[in-house]
Amino acid sequence: MSPTSRPPEPGDGPVPPPPPQSGPDPSATAPPPPDDLVYEHGPGRRVYYTARQRRMDVTALGQLALSLPAFLTSALVVLLVGVLLDIGSGVPFWMPAALWVASGALVFHRPTEDLIARYLFGLRRPMPREAARLEPVWREVTAIAGVDGGRYRLWVEESDGLDALAAAGHVVGVTRYALEHLSSRRLAAVLAHELGHHTGGHAWSLLLCHWYGLPGRLVRRALRATALSLVTPVRCAVYLTGGVLLLALGGFDSAVARLLYGLPLLLVLPYLSAAVGRRAELRADRHAAALGFAPELADVLETLYADGPPEHESAPARLLSTHPDVPTRLHHLRRHL
């Protein structure tokens, strides 16, 4: 006969603990990453700012110079649209071009930057717990650099990869994985790298190059899509018209580039643009190293390389890449270690 269950009474002795449950404890959470950053510029501390908060280094100037043919091609497209509007509705032909040129200032307009960050790059504002960890690290990094960190806005990318970005005039984003797994000093190294893109002028100049080259690219894509989507009897005429327009745009673009840079540089223009992008990454690494985060940045790069080394690429693919490979970045960081 099995004993009946009853509540324990005094003198019955210690009650044995319940048997362990199988599976992970749902209340258990992963330990937070270590906070190994020394905060010497916290709230209430005096911070000295540099006289020039940002500048245009040689890579930013190179990005703008190499994008000049695309800008002039897009200007031609906008002027043609202005002429059509002038003929059809009486709008002065120069007004669309003037508005398009002035629209580049929106890169530094805060509400427009928020739209770019949210809808173009897929970022979100940090949640309170994320902001509580991200903002002190960012304040320390910008204080070391002598930059007013309050001018920038921090964003989070909902991603399981280790990455960060600098965009527009004041957008700085990190992935959720970086917040949850990087120590504070490694997170500071990543943020110092992105700050280098902003202080060097890389972020806003790259976005301006994409923006001012957009009309020409849209016309090319629209002509190709229209020619491929129409029925066969009309497609021949569309191909002919679209081909003539594409040749005209391409010829104008090539003529401008040949006039500005000469024929030798015209042939290697895509490779030069990619080389300028790689140099901008190395300069941002140098900026983080100058702030004292070279060892931590090297650790982050080695972690990236260990998690998934890139597959072997052909020489043209490497030359057209806008980011240097991890061994190259580590080689340039070696002098700062």
C-alpha positions as CSV (number, residue, x, y, z in Angstrom):
1,M,0.0,0.0,0.0
2,S,1.4,3.3,-0.9
3,P,1.5,6.0,1.7
4,T,-1.1,8.8,1.3
5,S,0.2,12.3,0.7
6,R,-0.1,14.8,3.5
7,P,1.4,18.3,4.2
8,P,4.7,18.2,6.1
9,E,4.6,18.6,9.9
10,P,7.2,19.7,12.3
11,G,9.7,17.0,13.0
12,D,9.4,15.3,9.7
13,G,12.9,16.5,8.7
14,P,14.0,18.5,5.6
15,V,11.8,18.3,2.6
16,P,13.7,17.1,-0.4
17,P,14.0,19.5,-3.3
18,P,11.8,18.8,-6.3
19,P,13.4,16.8,-9.1
20,P,15.2,18.8,-11.7
21,Q,13.3,19.7,-14.8
22,S,14.6,18.8,-18.2
23,G,15.4,21.5,-20.7
24,P,16.8,25.1,-20.2
25,D,15.5,27.3,-17.5
26,P,13.3,29.9,-19.1
27,S,14.2,32.5,-16.5
28,A,17.9,32.2,-17.2
29,T,19.3,34.9,-19.5
30,A,22.6,35.2,-21.2
31,P,25.2,37.2,-19.3
32,P,25.6,40.8,-20.6
33,P,28.9,41.6,-22.3
34,P,31.6,43.0,-20.0
35,D,31.7,46.7,-19.4
36,D,35.5,47.2,-19.7
37,L,35.5,50.8,-20.8
38,V,36.9,53.5,-18.5
39,Y,34.4,56.4,-18.6
40,E,36.6,59.4,-18.1
41,H,34.2,61.8,-19.7
42,G,30.9,61.0,-18.0
43,P,28.0,63.5,-17.3
44,G,29.2,66.5,-15.5
45,R,32.8,66.1,-16.7
46,R,34.5,68.9,-18.8
47,V,34.9,68.0,-22.4
48,Y,37.1,69.9,-24.9
49,Y,35.9,70.0,-28.5
50,T,38.1,70.5,-31.5
51,A,37.6,73.7,-33.6
52,R,36.8,71.6,-36.7
53,Q,34.2,69.0,-36.0
54,R,34.4,67.4,-39.5
55,R,36.5,67.9,-42.6
56,M,36.9,66.5,-46.1
57,D,39.8,64.2,-46.5
58,V,41.3,63.1,-49.7
59,T,39.0,60.1,-50.1
60,A,35.9,62.2,-49.8
61,L,37.3,64.6,-52.4
62,G,38.1,61.6,-54.6
63,Q,34.5,60.3,-54.3
64,L,33.1,63.6,-55.4
65,A,35.6,64.0,-58.2
66,L,35.0,60.5,-59.6
67,S,31.2,61.0,-59.5
68,L,31.3,64.2,-61.5
69,P,30.5,62.5,-64.9
70,A,27.4,60.8,-63.4
71,F,26.4,64.1,-61.9
72,L,26.6,65.9,-65.2
73,T,24.7,63.1,-66.9
74,S,21.9,63.3,-64.3
75,A,21.9,67.1,-64.8
76,L,21.3,66.6,-68.5
77,V,18.4,64.3,-67.7
78,V,16.9,66.8,-65.3
79,L,17.3,69.7,-67.8
80,L,15.6,67.6,-70.5
81,V,12.7,67.0,-68.1
82,G,12.6,70.8,-67.4
83,V,12.4,71.5,-71.1
84,L,9.5,69.1,-71.5
85,L,7.7,70.8,-68.6
86,D,8.4,74.2,-70.0
87,I,6.9,73.2,-73.3
88,G,3.9,71.4,-71.8
89,S,3.0,73.6,-68.8
90,G,5.1,76.7,-68.9
91,V,7.3,75.9,-65.9
92,P,10.7,77.5,-66.4
93,F,13.1,74.9,-67.7
94,W,15.7,75.8,-65.1
95,M,13.5,75.3,-62.1
96,P,13.6,71.5,-61.9
97,A,17.4,71.5,-62.2
98,A,17.7,74.2,-59.5
99,L,15.4,72.3,-57.1
100,W,17.3,69.1,-57.8
101,V,20.7,70.7,-57.0
102,A,19.3,72.3,-53.9
103,S,17.9,69.0,-52.7
104,G,21.4,67.8,-51.8
105,A,21.2,69.9,-48.7
106,L,18.5,67.4,-47.4
107,V,21.4,65.1,-46.5
108,F,22.0,67.2,-43.5
109,H,18.3,67.8,-42.7
110,R,17.5,65.9,-39.5
111,P,13.9,64.8,-40.4
112,T,15.1,63.7,-43.8
113,E,18.0,61.8,-42.2
114,D,15.5,60.0,-40.0
115,L,13.6,58.9,-43.0
116,I,16.8,57.8,-44.7
117,A,17.8,55.8,-41.7
118,R,14.4,54.2,-41.1
119,Y,13.3,53.4,-44.7
120,L,16.4,53.3,-46.8
121,F,18.7,51.5,-44.3
122,G,16.1,49.7,-42.3
123,L,17.2,51.0,-38.9
124,R,15.2,51.7,-35.7
125,R,15.8,53.9,-32.7
126,P,17.4,52.1,-29.7
127,M,15.1,50.7,-27.0
128,P,15.7,52.0,-23.5
129,R,17.9,49.1,-22.5
130,E,19.9,49.4,-25.7
131,A,20.2,53.2,-25.3
132,A,21.4,52.8,-21.7
133,R,24.3,50.8,-23.0
134,L,25.0,52.5,-26.3
135,E,24.9,56.2,-25.3
136,P,27.6,56.2,-22.6
137,V,30.0,54.4,-24.9
138,W,29.2,56.8,-27.7
139,R,29.7,59.8,-25.4
140,E,33.1,58.5,-24.3
141,V,34.3,57.9,-27.9
142,T,33.2,61.3,-29.1
143,A,34.7,63.0,-26.0
144,I,38.1,61.4,-26.7
145,A,37.9,62.5,-30.3
146,G,36.9,66.1,-29.3
147,V,33.6,65.8,-31.2
148,D,30.1,66.9,-30.0
149,G,28.4,63.5,-29.9
150,G,25.0,65.1,-29.3
151,R,24.9,66.2,-33.0
152,Y,24.6,62.6,-34.1
153,R,21.7,60.1,-33.8
154,L,22.2,56.5,-32.8
155,W,20.3,53.8,-34.5
156,V,20.1,50.0,-34.3
157,E,19.8,47.5,-37.1
158,E,17.8,44.4,-36.3
159,S,20.4,41.9,-37.5
160,D,22.3,38.9,-36.1
161,G,25.5,40.0,-37.9
162,L,28.4,42.0,-36.5
163,D,28.2,45.3,-38.4
164,A,27.8,49.1,-38.1
165,L,27.3,52.0,-40.5
166,A,27.6,55.7,-40.9
167,A,25.2,57.4,-43.2
168,A,24.0,60.9,-44.3
169,G,25.2,63.7,-42.1
170,H,24.6,62.4,-38.6
171,V,23.4,58.8,-38.7
172,V,25.3,56.1,-36.7
173,G,24.0,52.6,-36.6
174,V,25.0,49.3,-35.1
175,T,23.5,45.9,-35.2
176,R,21.6,44.3,-32.3
177,Y,24.2,41.5,-32.3
178,A,27.0,44.0,-31.7
179,L,25.1,45.5,-28.7
180,E,24.5,42.1,-27.2
181,H,27.8,40.4,-27.7
182,L,30.6,43.0,-27.9
183,S,32.4,44.2,-24.8
184,S,32.2,48.0,-24.2
185,R,35.7,48.6,-25.5
186,R,35.1,46.6,-28.7
187,L,31.8,48.4,-29.2
188,A,33.7,51.7,-28.7
189,A,36.2,50.6,-31.4
190,V,33.4,50.0,-33.8
191,L,31.8,53.3,-33.1
192,A,35.1,55.1,-33.4
193,H,35.5,53.6,-36.9
194,E,32.1,54.9,-37.9
195,L,32.9,58.3,-36.3
196,G,35.9,58.4,-38.6
197,H,33.7,58.1,-41.6
198,H,31.7,61.1,-40.4
199,T,34.6,63.3,-39.4
200,G,36.4,62.5,-42.7
201,G,33.4,63.4,-44.8
202,H,33.0,59.8,-46.2
203,A,29.4,59.3,-45.3
204,W,27.8,62.4,-46.6
205,S,29.9,62.6,-49.8
206,L,29.0,59.0,-50.7
207,L,25.3,59.7,-50.2
208,L,25.6,62.8,-52.3
209,C,27.2,60.9,-55.1
210,H,24.4,58.3,-55.0
211,W,21.7,61.0,-54.9
212,Y,23.1,63.2,-57.7
213,G,23.7,60.1,-59.9
214,L,20.2,58.8,-59.3
215,P,18.3,60.5,-62.3
216,G,20.7,59.0,-64.9
217,R,20.5,55.5,-63.3
218,L,16.7,55.7,-63.1
219,V,16.4,56.6,-66.8
220,R,18.6,53.7,-67.8
221,R,16.7,51.2,-65.7
222,A,13.3,52.5,-66.9
223,L,14.4,52.2,-70.5
224,R,15.5,48.6,-70.0
225,A,12.4,47.6,-68.0
226,T,10.1,49.2,-70.6
227,A,11.8,47.5,-73.5
228,L,11.6,44.1,-71.8
229,S,7.9,44.4,-70.6
230,L,6.2,45.4,-73.9
231,V,4.7,43.0,-76.4
232,T,6.7,41.9,-79.5
233,P,5.2,44.3,-82.2
234,V,6.0,47.3,-80.1
235,R,9.2,46.0,-78.6
236,C,11.3,46.6,-81.7
237,A,10.5,50.3,-81.8
238,V,11.0,50.6,-78.1
239,Y,14.4,48.8,-78.4
240,L,15.4,51.2,-81.1
241,T,14.3,54.3,-79.2
242,G,15.7,53.1,-75.9
243,G,18.9,52.0,-77.5
244,V,19.4,55.4,-79.1
245,L,18.7,57.1,-75.7
246,L,21.0,54.8,-73.8
247,L,23.8,55.3,-76.4
248,A,23.2,59.1,-76.1
249,L,23.4,59.0,-72.3
250,G,26.4,56.6,-72.3
251,G,28.2,58.7,-75.0
252,F,27.6,61.9,-73.1
253,D,28.8,60.2,-69.9
254,S,31.9,58.9,-71.6
255,A,32.6,62.2,-73.3
256,V,32.5,64.0,-70.0
257,A,34.7,61.5,-68.3
258,R,37.2,61.6,-71.1
259,L,37.2,65.4,-71.1
260,L,37.7,65.5,-67.3
261,Y,40.1,62.6,-66.8
262,G,41.4,61.5,-70.2
263,L,41.0,58.2,-72.0
264,P,43.3,56.1,-69.7
265,L,41.4,57.1,-66.5
266,L,38.1,56.5,-68.3
267,L,38.9,52.8,-68.8
268,V,39.7,52.3,-65.1
269,L,37.1,54.6,-63.6
270,P,35.1,51.8,-61.8
271,Y,38.3,50.4,-60.3
272,L,39.4,53.9,-59.1
273,S,36.0,54.4,-57.4
274,A,36.3,51.1,-55.6
275,A,39.9,51.9,-54.6
276,V,38.7,55.2,-53.1
277,G,36.1,53.3,-51.1
278,R,38.7,50.8,-49.7
279,R,41.0,53.8,-48.8
280,A,38.1,55.3,-46.9
281,E,37.7,52.2,-44.8
282,L,41.4,52.1,-43.9
283,R,41.3,55.8,-43.0
284,A,38.3,55.1,-40.6
285,D,40.4,52.3,-39.1
286,R,43.2,54.7,-38.6
287,H,40.9,57.1,-36.9
288,A,39.8,54.5,-34.4
289,A,43.4,53.5,-33.8
290,A,44.4,57.1,-33.1
291,L,41.7,57.3,-30.4
292,G,43.3,54.3,-28.7
293,F,41.1,51.5,-29.9
294,A,43.5,49.7,-32.2
295,P,43.7,46.4,-30.2
296,E,39.9,46.2,-29.8
297,L,39.3,46.9,-33.5
298,A,41.8,44.2,-34.4
299,D,40.0,41.8,-32.1
300,V,36.7,42.6,-33.8
301,L,38.2,42.1,-37.3
302,E,39.8,38.8,-36.3
303,T,36.4,37.6,-34.9
304,L,34.8,38.5,-38.2
305,Y,37.4,36.6,-40.1
306,A,37.2,33.6,-37.8
307,D,33.4,33.4,-38.0
308,G,33.3,33.3,-41.8
309,P,36.4,33.9,-44.0
310,P,35.4,35.1,-47.4
311,E,35.5,32.7,-50.3
312,H,38.2,33.1,-52.9
313,E,37.4,35.9,-55.3
314,S,38.8,36.6,-58.7
315,A,41.2,39.5,-59.2
316,P,38.6,41.8,-60.9
317,A,36.1,41.1,-58.1
318,R,38.6,42.1,-55.5
319,L,39.5,45.2,-57.4
320,L,35.9,46.2,-57.7
321,S,35.2,45.7,-54.0
322,T,34.7,48.8,-51.9
323,H,35.9,47.2,-48.7
324,P,39.4,45.8,-48.1
325,D,39.7,42.3,-46.9
326,V,40.3,41.6,-43.2
327,P,44.0,40.6,-43.5
328,T,44.7,43.9,-45.3
329,R,42.9,45.9,-42.6
330,L,44.8,44.0,-39.9
331,H,48.1,44.7,-41.7
332,H,47.5,48.4,-41.7
333,L,46.5,48.3,-38.0
334,R,49.7,46.5,-37.0
335,R,51.7,49.7,-36.7
336,H,49.2,51.0,-34.1
337,L,49.3,47.9,-31.9
